[in-house]
Amino acid sequence: MTPVPIGFAVRTPHLKSDGDFSGFYLRRNPEQPDEYRIEDDGCTIADLETQGFDLDKETRFEAFTELLKEHHVYFDDANAILATEYMREDRLAPAAISFSYFMARVQDLTLLVGSRVQRSFKEDLAELIEEQFGKVAKIERNAPVDQEHRDYIVDFVIRSPDGRVLAVFAGSSELKALESLLFWEQYKAQENVRPMMVLEEAKPVAIKERTLSRVMNSGLVLATLDGGLVNVGDKLRRTLAA
């Protein structure tokens, strides 16, 4: 623990993604000198966003908010600081342990880019597909288009009464993008099957640029949720009807 003008700087044993030790400050209350609050260095949010964790995304903000509540930490949006309330010195030790654990768990939020966010994105897409086709077509999830190619599993298979099929992939990962390309190669000669991939955002962090370029240059129909649910819904309908 090192004295600094605002109070004390504390280094924890936890490593950040860049290899440096994480730490926090004990800021002295200017109105009550025997009280302190615990706060980060103001770089935590920027570090998260650099690693692809975008707090403007609703699902990610919800996960972040849950973590704040669990550890009694608040986010000072104006100053981009994570901090506790001011407290007396006899409460600092357990609060510092909790805050240190909180900072370690904040680093784990980047894993949501590849787990919870993927699931939430897929559920958002599922709701949209149900709204668009629930009453006019048969919808199957995690299913093949036909038994001959039962190893080609599609996130959403939408079958119209006249025999047309829309095969929709949720482009949440590198693997999913490659699967959609393989599917397109297999079915590109079948006019009644229309493959499509929906992305959460135009430049997904989880998909390599080279792979995304291959998708864009293929016959896959491409749409992005950050372009608006209405636009994606329209594109889904037009693709099935084409």
C-alpha positions, 0 to 999 in steps of 0.5 A: 500500500503506497501513500498518494495525494488522494489517500493510498494506492493498493496493488492486488495479486490479480493479473490483468489481461495485459499482464500487469497487476490490477490495483485500486485506490483508497480515496480519503473523504475530504469532508470526513478524514476517517472515511475512505472509498475504494475505486479503480484507476479509471482505466477498467472500462476502457480496457474492457471495451478495447477487448471487445466488451461493448457496454452499449450492448444491452445484454453486456450492460446487464451483465456488468450491472449485475456484477456491480450490484453483487459487490456493492460497487457503482459506476461513475459514468461521468468520470468512468470510475468504479467505486464503493461508497465512503466507509469508516476504516474498520470496514475497509479490510473486508470491502477491499477483499470484495473489491479486489475479487470484483476487479478479477471478475470484471476481467472475466466479462470479456469471456461473455463476448464468446458465451453469454453474449452469443446466447443472448444474440441467438435468442434475440434472433430467435424471437425475431424469426418467430415474430416474422414466420411463426404463423406462416411457416414451419420453424426448426432450431438446430436442425438439418435441411434434409436427412441426406445432409443431416451433418449440416446443422443450421441454427434456424430452418424456416420452411414455407408451405410452397417448399422453399427453405430459408437456412439462417445461421447466427454468426456469433463465432469463427466456427459458425461463419465457417459452417455457414460457408460449408453449407452454402457450398453444399446447397448453392445449386439448390434453388429452393434452399436459401442460406443466410447469416445474421451478425450481431454487428457489422464488424464482429470481434469473434470472426476473422476479417478473412473469414468475414470477407469470404462470407461477403464474397459468397452467395450467402445473404448477410444481415446485421442486427445493429442495422435494426430489427426491422431491416433484418426482419424485412431481409429475412422475409424477402430472402425466403420469398425470392 
